[in-house]
Amino acid sequence: MTPPDDKPIVLALQNVSCSYEAGTRALEEISFSARKGDIICLLGPSGCGKTTTLRAIAGFEPVASGEISLNGAIVSATDRHVPPERRRVGMVFQDYALFPHLTVRDNVGFGLAYATADDRRSRIDEMLSLTGLSELARRYPHALSGGQQQRAALARALAPQPVLLLLDEPFSNLDPDTTERMRVELLHLLKTTQTTAVFVTHDHEEAFAMADYVAVLNNGKLEQYSAPETMYHLPVSPFVAEFVGQADFIPGTIRDSVVVTQLGEFPVPKAYRGDSEVVVMIRPDDVHIRENRDGDGTVASRQFRGSEIIYGIRLDSGDFVHSSEASTRFFPLDSKVELKVIATHTVVFDRKAWTTQRVF
Ligand code: ADP
């Protein structure tokens, strides 16, 4: 297998800023890159700049500063703007935007106007077969289910062999069961065709399930760009920590090379440079509870999730943490428990900065 770093860079954004109105920035100095076959997910709350990033890559928004390159060629800069139709970028919109008056077959063939009739036919057949739509080729979009419409939109976007595929919240119009199925199908399709893709979502579970790299945006700025596992275990900011999963923070004090907390001592991460008064991030999967009348936690809430139960534990200090337990481990509400934290990584933030930066 080729090591990932040997794959060519397909997309690069360098210090990209975008403005809709003079004086305000919808995007500020965004930089990241994607290699051939990578799936990148833009994640963040509403209004953080995900769609603007996607539109800037597609060429629908000019950049106010910075550069966007595709396959090594600059397509957006302050003095250059390659129009969308010349970028070889495929786009799948939230509502699929299929042409209602064209059959599935003609929708898929839409971007192949310059191919010879034979090439066109064989490419359409290939795409229909890849997306499982061969039997539905003569249907019109209104006679397709949501999942089938999405497959048709994907087939249409992939038919001209785009350099890059952009997807704007591709699952937002599907019911949860279809979404689950389409995520698996899409991932399989993108990986088999080695398509480089950037897609937008506000759902961290979706981002984790699909992406090789996740870009978390907050208020027009890129907070973190990393693999899902790194983002979950080593978030760079409290914002990222809370946005990508349940995170609790307990106060701690650095003494020598450990952080002392009410739940035990943790090693101080090498890169930490802040004050000695800190908060330690605790994930529910790091917290293990055991019934103990003399324990310093009380079961305050219980959320059954099928394969696990999330318990909310109030500590005698007043702080609150969550614990993820197997769904067979039952602890009654108000029972006293002792807690043990086993974390592979310690994540600490400067307590003063954390207090002022909290958004949730
Ligand atoms: P997201 O996709 O993450 O919800 P957007 O990229 O759509 O966020 O928006 C980023 C910021 O730019 C928001 O503050 C939004 O209000 C603003 N914005 C988006 N589109 C326009 C527009 N056409 N005119 C002015 N401001 C816009």
Residues whose N, C-alpha, C, O or C-beta is under 5 A from the ligand:
A	BS01	ADP	Y20 A26 P45 S46 G47 C48 G49 K50 T51 T52
